[in-house]
């Protein structure tokens, strides 16, 4: 039996007298109101549950958004560090090239003359 079914169905009997019909109508009306109150209670409980779940999910979403913001800031920090490291590597490379590659070649040209030309 589901939550919406009930075993309190009131069957109307054939007309035998006015007072019997009134009693049956009263019972039927009371049964209908009772079922209506039960349905309203279930609906209210479902609504409370949905609201609780929405609040929990909202808090989790907010926490996730905060974490994403933290990670984005961290990514930016490491991006800046990578840029600075790249600049330092370029500076070191330029210094090595200047001191150990270009200058020795210039010195050897000055000492021995230009290649292909002998004095």
CORPEPE-V409578 format. One line per field, one symbol per residue. psi: psi as a letter, one per 30 degrees, with the letter a starting at -180 (. if undefined). A space follows every 10 residues. Layout:
# CORPEPE-V409578
psi: ???
This chain:
# CORPEPE-V409578
psi: klffllghkj kkllkfleee eeeeeeeeee eeeeeeeeee eeeeeeeeee eeeeeeeeee eeeeeeeeee eeeeeeeeee eeeeeeeeee eeeeeeeeef eeeeeeeeee eflkkfjk.
